[in-house]
Amino acid sequence: MPNPLPFRIPAQRVPLVEETAPTLMSREWYRFFNRKPRHGSFFDTTTQTAANPNTAYAVTFNNTATAFGINRGTPTSRIVVPDTSTYNFEFSLQVDKTSGGQGLIYAWPRINGVDVPDSASRLRVKDNNDETIASWNFMLDLQGNSYFELMWAVDSTSVQLLAEAATAFSPAIPSAILTVFEVSL
């Protein structure tokens, strides 16, 4: 009979009861029957600014809304996954332009400190006090204990990731939101 704790299987083979006759199933397959997919939701309540144009910065996350097996690392820009698997990373950035003229923001994923090839996107923000949401996702294969970082850069320091306080009619607006979900076991 399987142990009620799904991650502690004392035997190499465990019983699998079928209608006809009990059989043995390998431990590798058994661990997936009782395994909940890893997931996490993270956000940041501070305005994030770039000190220099055309310089890569990692988006930070200072809060965890919910998580199972996926955690913020150190520094808090790192999102650590425990298992080798495919993960879907979805994000939104509250982009703000603080002075006149146009500005560009770039975003891309980085795994274990290495940029993912052919993955960057660019968004143009126009005029003073122009705000927009940059939002898309990445489906990435990661090894166990790897970390993901969402990188960003701007061509002008007047482009920032804006966080705003709650109002009488609306909750607070995080500067960045990231959700992660394991899509293959």
C-alpha positions, 0 to 999 in steps of 0.5 A: 500500500502506498505511503500517504505522503506522496514524496516518500516511497520506501520501495523501488516498486509499489503495488498497483491494484487493478480489477483483475490482479495486483501488479507492480509499478516502478517508483519513477511512474508512481511519483507522478500519480500523487504529485500536484503540479508546481506553481507560484504567483509573485508580485512587486509593490515598489516602483522599479527604475533603471539607473542607466539606459540600455542596461539589463536589469532583473525584475524583482518580486517582493511578495508571494501570492501563492506558491507550491514548490516554486519559490523566490530565491536570493536575490528576489529576482530569481524564481527557483524551480525544484524539478526538471520540467517544462514551465509556463512563465506569464508576466505583466509589467505596469510600464510608465513614461515620466517625461515627454518623448518616446521610450522603449522597454525590452523584456526577455527571460534569463535562465541561470544567468544566461539570456534565452536566445531569440526571446526578447520583445520591445514595447514603445511608450509615447509621451509624458505620463503614458502608461501601458501593460507589457504582458506575455509568456514564455514556455521554457524547459528548466533543469531541477534547481534552476532559476528564472529571471525576467530581465528588462532594459529601457532606452531612457531612464524616464521609462519605469515599472510603476507601482501605485497605492490602493484608491477608494475604488481600486486595489493597489497596482503592482509594478510587476506580476509573474505567475509560473505553472509546471505544464509537464510532469 
